[in-house]
Amino acid sequence: MTDWRKSSHSGSYPETCVECAALAPAPNAVVGIRDSTDPRGPRLALTPDAWRALLVRLKGEM
């Protein structure tokens, strides 16, 4: 079973939550991202480098 983690910034806004999880271990690591309100819905699969780049970009816009 995959251990999905919800953003600590979700707080009182559950309708805008995202979750992430390690979907595959190194050396072929994959980070998954999904909408917490639709856990069976579509997911993004990113490399660790792409995940870090996304976080840097998001932090810069907030």
C-alpha positions in Angstrom: 0.0 0.0 0.0 1.3 3.5 -0.9 1.7 6.0 1.9 0.2 9.2 0.6 0.9 12.3 2.6 -1.3 15.4 2.6 0.2 18.9 2.6 0.5 20.5 6.0 -0.6 23.7 4.4 -4.1 22.2 3.7 -5.4 23.3 7.1 -9.0 24.3 6.9 -9.2 24.0 3.1 -9.7 20.3 2.4 -11.1 21.0 -1.0 -7.8 22.3 -2.2 -5.5 19.6 -0.9 -2.9 17.6 -2.8 -1.1 14.5 -1.6 2.2 13.1 -2.6 3.9 9.7 -2.2 7.0 7.8 -3.2 5.6 5.4 -5.9 8.9 3.8 -6.8 12.2 3.5 -4.9 15.7 4.6 -6.1 17.4 4.2 -8.5 14.2 4.6 -10.6 12.4 6.8 -8.1 9.0 8.3 -8.9 7.0 10.8 -6.9 3.3 10.7 -7.2 0.9 13.7 -6.8 -2.9 13.5 -6.6 -6.0 15.4 -5.6 -6.9 14.3 -2.0 -10.6 14.8 -2.8 -10.4 12.3 -5.7 -7.9 9.6 -4.6 -8.9 7.3 -7.5 -8.6 10.1 -10.1 -5.6 11.0 -12.3 -2.1 11.3 -10.8 1.1 13.0 -11.9 4.3 10.9 -11.8 7.5 13.0 -11.5 11.2 12.2 -11.2 12.7 13.5 -7.9 14.4 16.3 -9.9 11.1 17.4 -11.4 9.4 17.2 -8.0 12.1 19.5 -6.5 11.8 21.9 -9.4 8.0 22.0 -8.9 8.3 22.8 -5.2 10.8 25.5 -5.9 8.5 27.1 -8.5 5.4 26.8 -6.2 7.2 28.3 -3.2 8.4 31.2 -5.4 4.8 32.0 -6.4 3.3 32.0 -2.9 
